[in-house]
Amino acid sequence: MSDLVQVPVPQISLKEKETIHLTQIPMQVTDPISDFLTRIRNAAKARHKRADVPCSKMKIAIAKILKEQGYIADYQIIEDGKQNILRVSLRYFNGRPPFDTITRISRPGLRRYTQVVDIPRVRSGLGIAILSTPKGVITDKEARKLNVGGEILCTIY
């Protein structure tokens, strides 16, 4: 797994007695990023401590940004011998999640690309937009600093 991920990520392996039930994961998902965001949103509304999702490089990059911005507590990659599992630990303040809305912007059926001058300011700078750019997956503020545009993946506030 280390040759696939460019950033250091804490990894744990499954113990014999510990099992992870991913019965809710469909065999084929048309939009994995939307599924990832929906699982985080639903887990937060249900006040769960964590959400388990199938792992990918893009989801790891988004989870890294969410952790840096304080929207989640932590994330781990759990090796299961297949695709691996990304375990996202959620964060709460006074029983409420730190975000009100996580919205997918660019979808497989309608991609949304933007130039650096047109990058949206989410809630007048109180939220963030996550973009996929030639410089990697970054926030809207970083994209403005680096003067790059890209695909708007999602917004969080």
N, C-alpha and C positions, 0 to 999 in steps of 0.2 A: 504494500500500500504506500510505502514511503516514496516510491518513484513516481506515483501518480499525483501526489499532493506536494506543492511547492512550499507551503508554510508548515511549521511544526504544529501538530495537532495531537492532543492527548488521546491515546488509544488504550482500550481495554479489551480483553477477550472474554468470551462467555465461559463461566464456570459450569460444571456438570449439572448443578442443581438450578442454576439461573436460566430461565428461558424467556425469550421475548416473543410475544404473540403479535404477529403482524397479519392477523386474519382480515383486517380491514383494508389491507393494501391490495388493490386490484392488480391483476396480472399485467395489464397494459394501461398506462395513463397517457392521455394525449398531451397534457400540459403538466409536467412534473413540478415546475416551479410554482404554479398555481396550487397544486396539491400540497406542496410543502408549506406555503403560506396559509392555506386553509387549515391544515393540521395544527399549526401554531395558534392561529386565531381561535379555533374550536377548543383547544386545550386550555387556553387562557380564559375563555368564557366559562369553561367548566371548572376552573381553578385547579387544574392538574399541576403536579410538580414538574412534569416533563412530557415531551412528545417524541415518539420514535418515528423516523421516516427513512425510506430507502436513501442510500447515500449517493452523491454525485459531486463532481468538482464544483459545479455551479452552486449547489446547495451549501457546500462547505464555505465557499466565498461569501455567500449571503449571510450565513450564520456568523462568520467572523465579523462582518460589518455590524450585524445586530448586537453582538457582544461588545464591540468597541464603542458603540453608541449608547449602550446601557439598556437596550430593549429586552435582552435575555441575560440570564445569569452565566451560563456556560454551555458548551457543546462538547460532545465526545464522539469518536468513531468507534463503533463496536464491530469487530471482525466476526463474521458468521460463516465464512467460507464461500459466500456467494457475492452479492452486491455490496455487502456491509450495511450497517445501520448507523444513521446519524441521530444521536440522542441529544435533544435540545432541552436544557434545564431552564424553566421559566422563572421570571422574577416578578415579585409583587410588592406594591407599596400600599400599606394599610388595606390589604386585601384586594387591591385593584391592580391590574396589569399596567405597565408604564406606557402602553399605547392604546388608543381608542380604535384605530382603523389600520388595517394592512390591506392595501388594494393592489391587485395585479394590473399593470397598465398595458404592456406589450404582450399580446397573446400569439399563439401559432397562427391563428387565422387573420390577425391584424397587427402587424408589427408596428411599433411606434419608435421612430428614430428622431433625434433632435440634434441641432447644432449647439455649440456652447452658449451662444447668445439667447437661445430659446429654452434652455433647461429650466423647468418649473421650480418655483420656490414654494415648497409645501408649507401651508399654513403660515405664510410670511416668515419662513425660516425656523419655525418651531418643530417641524417634522423634517424627514429626509426623503430623498428619492434615491433609489439604487439604480445605477446605470452599468451596462456592460459596454466597455470602451476598448479601443486598441491597447490602452494602458492597464487593462484588467477590470475587474468588477469593483467599482468605487462609488462613493456617495456623490451627491450633486455638488457639494461644496468642494470636494477634491477635484471634481471634473472642471469646475470653474478655475481653480488654481492652476491645473495642468493645461487649461485651455483646450479641452477635448470634448467632443460630443459622443453620442452613442445611442444604444437602445435603452429606453427607460423600462426597467424590469418591474419596479413596484414603488409605491410610496407608503410611508409609515408615519403616523402622528398620533 
